[in-house]
Each structure stands twice: as structure tokens, then as C-alpha cells.
């Protein structure tokens, strides 16, 4: 499950469809309608909201609007009616980590999109998120790297490839 911090406009069609499905799954999990994915780290930030169901609904409304802008018809009736008008903070490091992750995916499946996105210097977040300084979020599963045990500003962890959890170099 990947609930992108990035604005959905950057996703290719395959990524946008996957985000919609995963967002609906996240909504079902937060509503208690499924037994799977209960402890998925991507849901941590939504669970911290006063109205977690409202927060995921707000998230899905933006994804659904992006689908309409591209000529798709993701069903708005599938989105809960709850509201949560506030924003959620996410770190600059998380946004950058996701940008790099997306670009790696797109290099494999949509090189033309990569070419168009090369001009983006500071990717925009999904409108639900407000960016704050910091490293990769503590809930992110980072492939190929570990985090130092000491959190940086905002409860995030620095990601250092080739370094173990105690800060020692791996061989």
C-alpha cells in the first residue's frame, strides 16, 4: 500500500489507478471494514487525525478530482461523506523520498513522463499535506537503507544507506 504524499498529478495512469484502489482500501481499514492491513505504516498519519475517516475521505476527493481531470471516472460515491478540513504535516525528507521512489518506478514503466517531470525541482504535495523540515518519516519503510536510532526534527529518522541502526558501517 502506498498513500502518496506527492500530488497525484505526478503519477502515471497506472499509479493513479493504484492510488485510488489503495486509498479505498485504506478507507475500508480505517472504517474497520476489513481485517487486513490494520497495522500498515502508511495509515499512521491518518490515525493521528481527529477524524481519520474524514482525513482519508479528503485525500480521496483530490485523487478523484485528478481522475476527472484526466478523463477517468473514479466513483465519488465510494468516498465517505466525513470531513476533516485540517491539514496534516509531513516532512520535506518524506516528500523527497517519495519523489525519488516515484521517479525510479517511472523510469521502468513511463520514460516519457520522467522526461516531462525532470523540470520539477520541488514537487508539490497532495493538498492535504503541509510540508515541514525533517528527514524521512518514522513510519516509512525504506528499502536498502536503515535509519539512525536518534530521530531528527519532527520525530523523523535520517536514512543512511550502508549504515546499521547503531550508526556503524555495514560491510
C-alpha positions as CSV (number, residue, x, y, z in Angstrom):
1,X,0.0,0.0,0.0
2,X,1.3,3.4,-0.9
3,X,-0.6,6.5,0.0
4,X,1.5,9.1,-1.7
5,X,2.4,12.4,-0.1
6,X,3.1,13.7,-3.6
7,X,0.3,15.4,-5.5
8,X,-1.5,12.8,-7.7
9,X,-0.8,14.9,-10.8
10,X,2.7,13.4,-10.9
11,X,1.5,9.8,-11.1
12,X,1.2,7.9,-14.4
13,X,-2.2,6.3,-15.2
14,X,-1.2,3.0,-13.6
15,X,0.0,4.8,-10.5
16,X,-3.2,6.9,-10.2
17,X,-5.4,3.8,-10.6
18,X,-3.3,2.0,-7.9
19,X,-3.6,5.0,-5.6
20,X,-7.3,5.1,-6.0
21,X,-7.6,1.4,-5.1
22,X,-5.2,1.6,-2.2
23,X,-6.9,4.8,-0.9
24,X,-10.3,2.9,-0.9
25,X,-8.6,0.0,0.9
26,X,-7.2,2.5,3.4
27,X,-10.7,3.9,3.9
28,X,-12.1,0.4,4.5
29,X,-9.3,-0.4,7.0
30,X,-9.9,2.9,8.9
31,X,-13.6,2.2,9.0
32,X,-12.9,-1.3,10.4
33,X,-14.4,-3.0,7.4
34,X,-11.5,-5.3,6.7
35,X,-9.2,-7.3,8.9
36,X,-6.1,-7.0,6.7
37,X,-3.6,-4.0,6.7
38,X,-4.7,-3.0,10.2
39,X,-1.1,-2.1,11.1
40,X,0.1,-0.8,7.8
41,X,2.5,2.1,8.4
42,X,1.1,4.2,5.6
43,X,-2.1,4.6,7.8
44,X,-0.2,6.1,10.8
45,X,-0.6,9.7,9.8
46,X,-4.4,9.3,9.2
47,X,-4.9,7.6,12.5
48,X,-3.4,10.7,14.2
49,X,-6.2,12.9,12.9
50,X,-9.3,13.8,15.0
51,X,-11.4,12.3,12.2
52,X,-9.3,9.6,10.5
53,X,-12.2,8.7,8.2
54,X,-12.7,12.3,7.3
55,X,-9.0,12.7,6.5
56,X,-8.8,9.7,4.2
57,X,-12.0,11.0,2.5
58,X,-10.4,14.4,1.9
59,X,-7.4,12.6,0.5
60,X,-9.6,10.5,-1.9
61,X,-11.5,13.6,-3.1
62,X,-8.3,15.0,-4.5
63,X,-7.4,11.7,-6.2
64,X,-10.9,11.5,-7.6
65,X,-10.7,15.1,-8.9
66,X,-7.4,14.2,-10.6
67,X,-9.1,11.3,-12.3
68,X,-11.7,13.6,-13.7
69,X,-9.1,16.0,-15.0
70,X,-7.6,13.1,-16.9
71,X,-10.9,11.8,-18.3
72,X,-11.3,8.9,-15.9
73,X,-14.4,8.4,-13.8
74,X,-13.4,7.2,-10.3
75,X,-16.7,6.9,-8.4
76,X,-17.1,9.7,-6.0
77,X,-19.9,7.7,-4.3
78,X,-17.2,5.4,-2.9
79,X,-15.7,8.2,-0.9
80,X,-17.1,8.6,2.7
81,X,-19.0,11.7,3.5
82,X,-17.0,12.5,6.6
83,X,-14.9,15.7,6.5
84,X,-11.6,16.8,8.1
85,X,-10.8,20.2,6.8
86,X,-7.4,20.5,8.5
87,X,-4.1,19.7,7.0
88,X,-1.5,17.1,8.1
89,X,2.2,17.8,8.3
90,X,4.7,15.7,6.5
91,X,8.5,16.3,6.3
92,X,10.4,17.6,3.3
93,X,12.6,14.4,3.5
94,X,9.5,12.2,3.2
95,X,8.3,14.1,0.1
96,X,11.8,13.9,-1.5
97,X,12.0,10.1,-0.6
98,X,8.7,9.6,-2.4
99,X,9.7,11.7,-5.4
100,X,12.8,9.5,-5.8
101,X,10.7,6.4,-5.4
102,X,8.2,7.5,-8.0
103,X,10.9,8.5,-10.5
104,X,12.5,5.1,-10.1
105,X,9.1,3.4,-10.9
106,X,8.5,5.7,-13.8
107,X,12.0,5.0,-15.3
108,X,10.8,1.5,-15.7
109,X,7.2,2.0,-16.9
110,X,6.9,5.5,-18.4
111,X,10.1,7.2,-19.6
112,X,8.2,9.9,-21.4
113,X,6.7,11.0,-18.1
114,X,10.1,11.0,-16.5
115,X,11.3,13.4,-19.2
116,X,8.4,15.7,-18.6
117,X,8.9,15.6,-14.8
118,X,12.7,16.4,-14.9
119,X,11.9,20.1,-14.8
120,X,10.2,19.7,-11.4
121,X,12.7,21.0,-8.8
122,X,10.4,21.0,-5.8
123,X,7.5,18.6,-6.2
124,X,4.2,19.7,-4.7
125,X,2.5,17.6,-2.0
126,X,-1.1,16.4,-2.1
127,X,-3.1,19.4,-0.9
128,X,-4.0,17.6,2.3
129,X,-0.3,17.9,3.4
130,X,1.7,20.8,4.7
131,X,5.5,20.4,4.4
132,X,7.8,20.9,7.4
133,X,11.5,20.4,7.7
134,X,12.8,17.0,8.5
135,X,14.0,13.6,7.2
136,X,12.1,10.6,6.1
137,X,9.1,9.9,8.4
138,X,9.4,7.2,11.1
139,X,6.6,5.2,9.6
140,X,8.1,4.9,6.1
141,X,9.6,1.5,5.1
142,X,12.9,2.3,3.5
143,X,14.3,-0.3,1.1
144,X,18.0,-0.7,1.0
145,X,18.8,1.5,4.0
146,X,18.3,1.8,7.7
147,X,17.7,4.7,9.9
148,X,19.8,6.1,12.7
149,X,18.1,5.4,16.0
150,X,18.1,9.1,17.0
151,X,15.2,10.9,15.4
152,X,15.8,14.3,13.7
153,X,13.5,17.2,14.0
154,X,9.8,16.3,13.9
155,X,10.3,12.6,15.0
156,X,11.8,11.6,11.7
157,X,14.8,9.5,11.1
158,X,17.8,10.1,8.9
159,X,18.2,7.4,6.2
160,X,21.8,6.4,5.6
161,X,22.5,3.6,3.0
162,X,25.0,1.1,4.2
163,X,24.8,2.1,7.9
164,X,23.2,-0.1,10.5
165,X,20.8,1.1,13.2
166,X,23.6,1.9,15.6
167,X,25.4,4.1,13.1
168,X,28.1,1.6,12.2
169,X,29.1,1.0,8.6
170,X,27.9,-2.3,7.1
171,X,30.4,-4.4,5.2
